[in-house]
Amino acid sequence: QVQLVESGGGLVQAGGSLRLSCATSGNIFRIPTMGWYRQAPGKEREQVAVITPGGTTTYAHSVKGRFSISRDNAKNTVDLQMNSLKPEDTAVYYCNAFSLGWPRDYWGQGTQVTVSS
């Protein structure tokens, strides 16, 4: 059983920054691939950034150069540093964890990020 808890969301002005954190707890059999996803009202959930256990990262084109994902494998945490935020970044951001050998991936409850113009 794995639990994910996001934190760090809030209201920020356009051009500002936020840092989201995801804490993972439970029985971690393998170090997971972790990622951040977001979903705005009326839109499909989209992948924002993913980081493998070895630290390889992948970013959505819309956030490349502005967002940075990082992890601490010892703590099984993952952060998302979001800079130069735009109103279109407004969404609920979800943390995700997956590992080969797990029967499913796991999701946090989400944290709201609102960027005002």
C-alpha positions as CSV (number, residue, x, y, z in Angstrom):
1,Q,0.0,0.0,0.0
2,V,1.4,3.4,-1.1
3,Q,0.1,6.8,-0.1
4,L,1.0,10.1,-1.8
5,V,0.4,13.5,-0.3
6,E,0.8,16.7,-2.3
7,S,1.5,20.1,-0.8
8,G,2.6,23.5,-1.9
9,G,-0.3,24.6,-4.1
10,G,-1.9,28.0,-3.8
11,L,-2.6,31.3,-5.5
12,V,0.2,33.1,-7.2
13,Q,0.4,36.0,-9.7
14,A,1.5,35.4,-13.3
15,G,5.3,35.4,-13.5
16,G,5.6,34.0,-10.0
17,S,6.8,30.7,-8.6
18,L,5.5,27.8,-6.6
19,R,7.2,24.6,-5.4
20,L,5.0,21.5,-5.1
21,S,6.1,18.6,-3.0
22,C,4.8,15.0,-2.9
23,A,5.5,12.8,0.0
24,T,5.3,9.0,-0.5
25,S,4.7,6.6,2.3
26,G,3.9,2.9,2.7
27,N,5.5,-0.3,1.6
28,I,7.9,0.8,-1.2
29,F,9.1,-2.4,-2.7
30,R,10.9,-0.6,-5.5
31,I,12.0,3.0,-6.0
32,P,9.2,4.3,-8.3
33,T,9.0,6.4,-11.3
34,M,7.2,9.6,-10.2
35,G,5.5,12.3,-12.0
36,W,3.3,15.4,-11.8
37,Y,0.1,15.6,-13.8
38,R,-2.5,18.4,-13.9
39,Q,-6.1,18.8,-14.8
40,A,-8.1,22.0,-15.4
41,P,-11.9,22.1,-15.3
42,G,-13.3,20.7,-18.5
43,K,-10.0,19.4,-19.8
44,E,-8.3,16.1,-19.8
45,R,-5.5,15.3,-17.3
46,E,-2.2,15.9,-18.8
47,Q,1.3,14.8,-18.0
48,V,3.5,17.7,-16.8
49,A,6.8,16.1,-15.8
50,V,8.1,12.6,-15.0
51,I,11.3,11.5,-13.3
52,T,12.7,8.0,-13.3
53,P,14.5,6.4,-10.3
54,G,17.7,7.2,-12.0
55,G,16.8,10.9,-12.4
56,T,15.9,11.0,-16.1
57,T,13.3,13.7,-16.6
58,T,10.6,14.3,-19.2
59,Y,8.6,17.5,-19.5
60,A,5.5,18.6,-21.4
61,H,6.3,21.1,-24.1
62,S,4.2,23.7,-22.5
63,V,6.3,23.7,-19.3
64,K,9.7,23.0,-20.6
65,G,12.2,25.6,-19.4
66,R,9.9,26.8,-16.7
67,F,9.3,23.8,-14.5
68,S,11.8,21.4,-13.0
69,I,11.1,18.1,-11.3
70,S,13.4,16.6,-8.8
71,R,13.4,13.7,-6.3
72,D,15.0,12.4,-3.1
73,N,15.1,8.6,-3.4
74,A,16.0,8.2,0.3
75,K,12.8,9.9,1.3
76,N,10.7,8.9,-1.7
77,T,9.7,12.5,-2.3
78,V,9.3,14.4,-5.5
79,D,9.2,18.2,-6.0
80,L,8.0,20.3,-8.9
81,Q,9.6,23.8,-9.0
82,M,7.3,26.0,-11.2
83,N,8.7,29.3,-12.4
84,S,7.3,32.0,-14.7
85,L,3.8,30.7,-14.0
86,K,1.1,31.6,-16.5
87,P,-2.7,31.7,-16.0
88,E,-2.9,28.6,-18.3
89,D,-1.0,26.7,-15.6
90,T,-4.0,26.9,-13.4
91,A,-5.1,23.4,-12.6
92,V,-5.2,20.7,-9.9
93,Y,-1.8,19.1,-9.8
94,Y,-1.6,15.4,-9.0
95,C,1.4,13.4,-7.9
96,N,1.8,9.9,-9.4
97,A,4.0,7.0,-8.6
98,F,4.6,3.8,-10.5
99,S,7.0,0.9,-10.3
100,L,7.4,-2.3,-12.3
101,G,6.0,-5.1,-10.1
102,W,3.3,-2.9,-8.7
103,P,-0.2,-4.0,-9.7
104,R,-1.3,-0.4,-10.2
105,D,0.0,3.1,-10.0
106,Y,-0.9,5.5,-7.2
107,W,-2.2,9.0,-7.1
108,G,-2.4,11.8,-4.6
109,Q,-5.5,13.8,-3.9
110,G,-4.2,16.8,-5.8
111,T,-3.3,20.3,-4.9
112,Q,-4.8,23.4,-6.5
113,V,-2.6,25.8,-8.3
114,T,-4.2,29.1,-9.4
115,V,-2.3,31.7,-11.4
116,S,-3.9,35.1,-11.6
117,S,-3.2,37.5,-14.5
